[in-house]
Amino acid sequence: MEEVTVYWPSGVVDVVKGVAVNQFLEITESLPTSVVTLPADAFTISPNPAADQITITGAGQGERLTAVVLDGAGRMVKREAISDGRINVSTLPQGAYVLQLTGENGVWKQPFTKL
Protein backbone atom coordinates (compact mmCIF):
# COMPACT_ATOMS: atom_id res chain seq x y z
CA MET A 1 0.00 0.00 0.00
CA GLU A 2 1.36 3.39 -1.00
CA GLU A 3 0.43 6.86 0.18
CA VAL A 4 0.69 10.38 -1.19
CA THR A 5 1.28 13.41 1.05
CA VAL A 6 0.24 16.82 -0.27
CA TYR A 7 1.56 20.00 1.38
CA TRP A 8 -0.81 22.83 0.36
CA PRO A 9 0.35 26.49 0.36
CA SER A 10 -2.23 27.22 3.08
CA GLY A 11 -0.32 24.95 5.46
CA VAL A 12 -2.86 22.11 5.29
CA VAL A 13 -1.34 18.66 4.89
CA ASP A 14 -3.45 15.90 3.28
CA VAL A 15 -2.48 12.23 3.20
CA VAL A 16 -4.14 9.95 0.64
CA LYS A 17 -3.64 6.26 1.45
CA GLY A 18 -4.06 3.20 -0.72
CA VAL A 19 -2.65 4.74 -3.90
CA ALA A 20 -1.51 2.30 -6.56
CA VAL A 21 1.53 2.87 -8.73
CA ASN A 22 0.62 4.92 -11.84
CA GLN A 23 -2.85 5.64 -10.47
CA PHE A 24 -4.34 8.97 -11.61
CA LEU A 25 -5.50 11.18 -8.73
CA GLU A 26 -7.43 14.42 -8.64
CA ILE A 27 -6.89 15.91 -5.20
CA THR A 28 -8.70 18.92 -3.77
CA GLU A 29 -7.48 20.68 -0.64
CA SER A 30 -9.51 19.62 2.38
CA LEU A 31 -11.19 22.35 4.35
CA PRO A 32 -11.20 21.89 8.09
CA THR A 33 -14.58 22.44 9.71
CA SER A 34 -13.01 23.68 12.91
CA VAL A 35 -9.68 24.97 14.14
CA VAL A 36 -8.42 24.28 17.62
CA THR A 37 -6.44 27.25 18.86
CA LEU A 38 -3.91 26.18 21.42
CA PRO A 39 -3.40 28.28 24.56
CA ALA A 40 -0.70 30.93 24.44
CA ASP A 41 1.54 28.91 26.76
CA ALA A 42 1.34 25.70 24.68
CA PHE A 43 4.66 26.63 23.06
CA THR A 44 7.39 29.16 23.72
CA ILE A 45 9.89 30.63 21.31
CA SER A 46 13.32 31.95 22.10
CA PRO A 47 15.13 34.16 21.64
CA ASN A 48 12.62 36.89 20.94
CA PRO A 49 13.80 39.13 19.31
CA ALA A 50 15.78 36.75 17.09
CA ALA A 51 18.62 37.29 14.62
CA ASP A 52 19.24 33.89 13.01
CA GLN A 53 17.20 31.08 14.54
CA ILE A 54 14.16 30.54 16.76
CA THR A 55 13.93 27.56 19.10
CA ILE A 56 10.46 26.22 19.84
CA THR A 57 9.73 24.38 23.08
CA GLY A 58 6.48 23.21 24.60
CA ALA A 59 3.66 20.72 24.73
CA GLY A 60 4.04 19.53 21.14
CA GLN A 61 7.70 18.59 21.54
CA GLY A 62 8.47 15.72 19.17
CA GLU A 63 5.28 16.24 17.16
CA ARG A 64 5.59 17.04 13.47
CA LEU A 65 4.80 20.73 13.08
CA THR A 66 4.30 23.01 10.11
CA ALA A 67 5.69 26.49 10.73
CA VAL A 68 4.38 29.48 8.80
CA VAL A 69 5.86 32.94 9.24
CA LEU A 70 3.51 35.83 8.45
CA ASP A 71 4.65 39.41 7.88
CA GLY A 72 2.91 42.50 9.26
CA ALA A 73 0.39 42.45 6.39
CA GLY A 74 -0.50 38.80 7.08
CA ARG A 75 1.34 37.47 4.02
CA MET A 76 3.14 34.16 4.27
CA VAL A 77 6.89 34.80 3.92
CA LYS A 78 8.20 31.40 5.03
CA ARG A 79 6.77 27.89 5.41
CA GLU A 80 8.53 24.72 6.46
CA ALA A 81 7.96 21.46 8.27
CA ILE A 82 9.95 21.32 11.48
CA SER A 83 10.84 18.35 13.59
CA ASP A 84 13.92 19.54 15.48
CA GLY A 85 12.20 22.46 17.23
CA ARG A 86 14.09 25.13 15.27
CA ILE A 87 13.30 27.49 12.43
CA ASN A 88 15.88 29.55 10.55
CA VAL A 89 14.86 33.23 10.26
CA SER A 90 18.24 34.61 9.11
CA THR A 91 16.98 35.42 5.60
CA LEU A 92 14.02 37.49 6.80
CA PRO A 93 14.31 41.29 6.76
CA GLN A 94 14.20 43.05 10.12
CA GLY A 95 10.68 43.59 11.38
CA ALA A 96 7.68 42.20 13.23
CA TYR A 97 6.30 38.77 12.32
CA VAL A 98 3.89 36.11 13.56
CA LEU A 99 4.98 32.49 13.85
CA GLN A 100 2.07 30.11 13.27
CA LEU A 101 2.57 26.47 14.20
CA THR A 102 0.13 23.83 13.02
CA GLY A 103 0.29 20.36 14.52
CA GLU A 104 -1.85 17.36 15.30
CA ASN A 105 -3.40 19.12 18.29
CA GLY A 106 -4.21 22.49 16.77
CA VAL A 107 -2.84 25.88 15.76
CA TRP A 108 -0.66 28.20 17.83
CA LYS A 109 0.42 31.76 17.00
CA GLN A 110 3.12 33.88 18.59
CA PRO A 111 4.49 37.26 17.49
CA PHE A 112 8.26 37.73 17.25
CA THR A 113 10.71 40.35 16.13
CA LYS A 114 13.52 39.73 13.64
CA LEU A 115 16.67 41.77 14.33
C-alpha positions in Angstrom: 0.0 0.0 0.0 1.4 3.4 -1.0 0.4 6.9 0.2 0.7 10.4 -1.2 1.3 13.4 1.1 0.2 16.8 -0.3 1.6 20.0 1.4 -0.8 22.8 0.4 0.4 26.5 0.4 -2.2 27.2 3.1 -0.3 24.9 5.5 -2.9 22.1 5.3 -1.3 18.7 4.9 -3.4 15.9 3.3 -2.5 12.2 3.2 -4.1 9.9 0.6 -3.6 6.3 1.4 -4.1 3.2 -0.7 -2.7 4.7 -3.9 -1.5 2.3 -6.6 1.5 2.9 -8.7 0.6 4.9 -11.8 -2.9 5.6 -10.5 -4.3 9.0 -11.6 -5.5 11.2 -8.7 -7.4 14.4 -8.6 -6.9 15.9 -5.2 -8.7 18.9 -3.8 -7.5 20.7 -0.6 -9.5 19.6 2.4 -11.2 22.4 4.3 -11.2 21.9 8.1 -14.6 22.4 9.7 -13.0 23.7 12.9 -9.7 25.0 14.1 -8.4 24.3 17.6 -6.4 27.2 18.9 -3.9 26.2 21.4 -3.4 28.3 24.6 -0.7 30.9 24.4 1.5 28.9 26.8 1.3 25.7 24.7 4.7 26.6 23.1 7.4 29.2 23.7 9.9 30.6 21.3 13.3 32.0 22.1 15.1 34.2 21.6 12.6 36.9 20.9 13.8 39.1 19.3 15.8 36.8 17.1 18.6 37.3 14.6 19.2 33.9 13.0 17.2 31.1 14.5 14.2 30.5 16.8 13.9 27.6 19.1 10.5 26.2 19.8 9.7 24.4 23.1 6.5 23.2 24.6 3.7 20.7 24.7 4.0 19.5 21.1 7.7 18.6 21.5 8.5 15.7 19.2 5.3 16.2 17.2 5.6 17.0 13.5 4.8 20.7 13.1 4.3 23.0 10.1 5.7 26.5 10.7 4.4 29.5 8.8 5.9 32.9 9.2 3.5 35.8 8.4 4.7 39.4 7.9 2.9 42.5 9.3 0.4 42.5 6.4 -0.5 38.8 7.1 1.3 37.5 4.0 3.1 34.2 4.3 6.9 34.8 3.9 8.2 31.4 5.0 6.8 27.9 5.4 8.5 24.7 6.5 8.0 21.5 8.3 10.0 21.3 11.5 10.8 18.3 13.6 13.9 19.5 15.5 12.2 22.5 17.2 14.1 25.1 15.3 13.3 27.5 12.4 15.9 29.5 10.5 14.9 33.2 10.3 18.2 34.6 9.1 17.0 35.4 5.6 14.0 37.5 6.8 14.3 41.3 6.8 14.2 43.1 10.1 10.7 43.6 11.4 7.7 42.2 13.2 6.3 38.8 12.3 3.9 36.1 13.6 5.0 32.5 13.8 2.1 30.1 13.3 2.6 26.5 14.2 0.1 23.8 13.0 0.3 20.4 14.5 -1.9 17.4 15.3 -3.4 19.1 18.3 -4.2 22.5 16.8 -2.8 25.9 15.8 -0.7 28.2 17.8 0.4 31.8 17.0 3.1 33.9 18.6 4.5 37.3 17.5 8.3 37.7 17.3 10.7 40.3 16.1 13.5 39.7 13.6 16.7 41.8 14.3 
